[in-house]
Amino acid sequence: MALPALFDPLINAPRWVKLALAGIVLGGVGAACYVFAIAPVEGRVATLRSQRAAQEQELVQLRAMAAELVRVRREAAEVERQLEIAKAKLPTEREMPALYRTLSDAAVQAGLAVALFQPQASRTRDFYNEIPISLVAEGGYHDIGDFVGRVATLPRAATIGELKLTGTKSEPTRATPSPRPVAASRPPTRDLGQREPATAEDVKTARRPVKAEITLLTFVYRPVGSPPAPKPAEPAKSEAVKP
């Protein structure tokens, strides 16, 4: 098939002209392919790469959050376990009369003469109510120590909030101890590995009656959904005195 006469100059042109025209045509075709085919793909690849980097960074953050969530769940389980232990020691409202009797019986069993045993108004805390109990009793120092030990070993939560001791006017009659015969040839010796026997003054002090004013503290568990504890009142701001 013969080409039109329009292409005769191109056909009859020198070889270098033909090569130059061929290079121009190939360059134009390559530029067109890059603009319409390769450039959009490269833009898409760059976009996908940036999205991948963002997703990798988000994945790192999610892994850190997952590790933190595992730690928080572990701590929450430990707190829940400790809360269950605390709930087991905190009496309920129904158990309070029995706890009052237990505390009063502990004072009597320790040898104290109870003059007053009066529960006070409860004070709301975070997840429990604190109930103070005023106790006034008389007895010896050892009796009071025995009572404190009994309170510390109770299965329900109770503790000594305040303790005030005052002497009483009456003191028990003390029998005069019989004198011990002591050898005159040598002074009495004391073994350092043994306790020194209690003197008459120690016995007198131990048996001397004292008045104990004790504030016992017991606690009642507040179930979930109870009203929150009231916030402490802010101190009133003092107004400046005008001259």
C-alpha positions in Angstrom: 0.0 0.0 0.0 1.5 3.3 -1.1 1.7 6.2 1.4 0.1 9.5 0.5 2.2 12.1 -1.1 2.1 14.1 2.1 4.7 11.7 3.6 7.1 11.9 0.7 9.3 14.6 2.3 9.5 12.5 5.4 10.4 9.4 3.4 12.9 11.1 1.3 14.4 13.0 4.4 17.9 12.2 5.6 18.4 9.5 8.1 19.3 11.7 11.0 16.1 13.6 10.5 14.2 10.4 10.6 16.0 9.4 13.8 15.3 12.8 15.4 11.6 12.6 14.5 11.4 9.0 15.8 13.0 10.2 19.1 10.5 13.0 19.4 7.6 10.7 18.8 8.9 8.1 21.2 9.5 10.8 23.9 6.0 12.1 23.4 4.5 8.6 23.7 6.6 8.0 26.8 5.5 11.3 28.4 1.9 10.6 27.6 2.2 7.1 29.1 3.8 8.5 32.3 1.2 11.3 32.6 -1.9 9.1 31.9 -0.7 5.7 33.2 2.3 5.7 35.5 1.8 9.0 37.4 -1.7 8.0 38.8 -0.3 4.7 39.8 2.6 6.3 41.6 0.3 8.7 43.4 -1.9 5.7 44.5 1.2 3.9 45.7 2.4 6.9 47.7 -1.1 7.2 49.2 -1.2 3.5 50.1 2.3 3.8 51.6 1.2 6.7 53.8 -1.9 4.8 54.9 0.2 1.8 55.7 2.6 3.9 57.8 -0.4 5.4 59.7 -1.9 1.9 60.2 1.4 0.5 61.5 1.6 3.4 63.9 -2.0 2.8 65.0 -1.2 -0.9 65.4 1.7 -0.1 67.7 -0.6 2.1 69.8 -3.3 -0.5 69.8 -0.7 -3.1 71.0 0.4 -0.8 73.8 -3.2 -0.2 74.7 -3.9 -4.0 74.7 -0.9 -4.5 77.0 -2.2 -1.7 79.3 -5.7 -3.2 79.2 -4.3 -6.6 80.3 -2.5 -4.9 83.2 -5.5 -2.9 84.2 -7.7 -6.0 84.1 -5.2 -7.8 86.3 -5.1 -4.9 88.8 -8.9 -4.7 88.7 -9.1 -8.4 89.5 -6.7 -7.9 92.4 -8.8 -5.0 93.7 -11.9 -7.0 93.3 -10.3 -9.8 95.3 -9.3 -7.4 98.1 -12.7 -5.9 98.0 -14.3 -9.3 98.5 -12.0 -9.9 101.5 -12.9 -6.5 102.9 -16.6 -7.2 102.3 -16.2 -10.5 104.2 -14.9 -8.5 107.2 -17.4 -5.7 107.1 -20.6 -6.5 108.8 -24.0 -5.8 107.2 -26.8 -3.7 108.8 -28.4 -6.9 110.0 -25.2 -8.1 111.7 -24.7 -4.8 113.7 -26.7 -5.8 116.8 -24.8 -9.0 117.1 -21.5 -7.1 116.7 -22.5 -4.7 119.4 -23.2 -7.6 121.7 -19.8 -9.2 120.8 -18.0 -6.0 121.6 -19.8 -5.6 124.9 -19.2 -9.2 125.9 -15.5 -8.8 125.0 -15.3 -5.9 127.5 -17.0 -8.0 130.2 -14.9 -11.1 129.5 -11.8 -9.0 129.8 -12.8 -8.0 133.4 -14.0 -4.4 132.7 -17.0 -2.9 134.4 -18.9 -1.3 131.5 -20.6 2.0 132.5 -21.5 3.2 128.9 -21.8 1.4 125.6 -23.4 3.7 123.0 -23.2 3.6 119.2 -23.0 7.0 117.5 -24.3 8.3 114.2 -22.6 6.6 111.2 -20.3 8.6 108.9 -20.4 7.9 105.2 -17.1 7.0 103.5 -16.3 5.8 99.9 -17.7 2.3 100.0 -18.5 1.8 103.7 -20.1 3.6 106.7 -18.0 4.2 109.8 -19.8 3.8 113.1 -18.1 5.1 116.2 -19.1 3.5 119.6 -18.5 5.3 122.9 -17.4 2.9 125.6 -16.7 3.9 129.2 -15.5 1.2 131.5 -13.3 0.7 134.6 -10.7 -2.0 135.2 -7.0 -2.7 135.6 -4.4 -2.0 133.0 -4.1 -5.6 132.1 -7.9 -5.8 131.7 -7.9 -3.0 129.2 -5.0 -4.6 127.3 -6.9 -7.8 127.2 -10.0 -6.0 125.8 -7.9 -4.4 123.1 -6.4 -7.7 122.1 -9.9 -9.2 121.9 -11.1 -6.4 119.6 -8.1 -7.0 117.3 -8.9 -10.7 116.9 -12.6 -10.2 116.0 -13.6 -11.7 112.6 -15.5 -8.5 111.8 -13.7 -5.2 111.2 -13.4 -3.2 114.5 -10.6 -1.1 115.8 -9.8 1.3 118.6 -10.2 4.9 117.4 -9.4 6.8 120.6 -8.3 5.6 124.1 -8.2 7.8 127.2 -7.2 6.5 130.6 -7.7 8.3 133.9 -7.2 7.2 137.4 -10.0 6.5 139.8 -10.4 7.5 143.5 -10.8 4.0 144.8 -8.0 1.5 144.9 -8.2 -2.1 145.9 -6.7 -3.1 149.3 -3.2 -4.5 148.9 -2.0 -7.1 151.4 1.4 -6.6 152.8 3.8 -9.2 151.3 5.6 -11.4 153.7 9.3 -10.7 153.9 11.7 -13.2 152.3 14.7 -14.5 154.3 17.9 -13.2 152.7 21.3 -14.7 153.5 23.6 -12.1 155.1 26.8 -13.6 153.8 26.3 -12.6 150.2 24.1 -10.2 148.3 21.2 -11.6 146.3 22.1 -12.3 142.6 19.9 -12.2 139.5 20.2 -14.3 136.5 20.4 -12.1 133.4 18.5 -14.8 131.3 15.5 -14.6 133.6 12.9 -11.9 134.2 13.1 -10.0 137.4 10.1 -10.9 139.7 7.4 -8.4 139.9 7.7 -6.0 142.8 4.9 -5.0 145.1 4.7 -1.6 143.4 4.3 -3.4 140.0 1.5 -5.5 141.4 -0.1 -2.3 142.8 0.1 -0.5 139.5 -1.3 -3.5 137.5 -4.3 -3.8 139.9 -4.9 -0.2 140.2 -8.4 0.6 138.7 -8.5 3.1 135.9 -11.3 4.7 133.9 -11.1 4.0 130.2 -12.9 6.2 127.7 -12.7 4.3 124.4 -14.0 5.2 121.0 -14.5 2.0 119.0 -14.8 2.1 115.2 -16.7 -0.5 113.2 -17.6 -0.4 109.5 -20.6 -1.4 107.4 -20.3 -2.1 103.7 -22.2 0.2 101.4 -23.7 -1.8 98.5 -23.2 -0.7 94.9 -25.6 2.0 93.9 -25.6 3.8 97.2 -25.5 7.6 97.2 -21.9 8.9 97.0 -20.1 10.1 100.1 -20.6 13.8 100.7 -17.8 16.1 99.8 -16.0 17.9 102.7 -17.2 21.4 103.1 -14.8 24.1 101.8 -13.6 26.5 104.5 -15.4 29.8 104.3 -13.2 32.7 103.0 -12.6 35.3 105.5 -13.8 38.8 104.4 -11.4 41.6 104.6 -12.1 44.0 107.4 -12.9 47.4 106.0 -11.3 50.3 107.9 
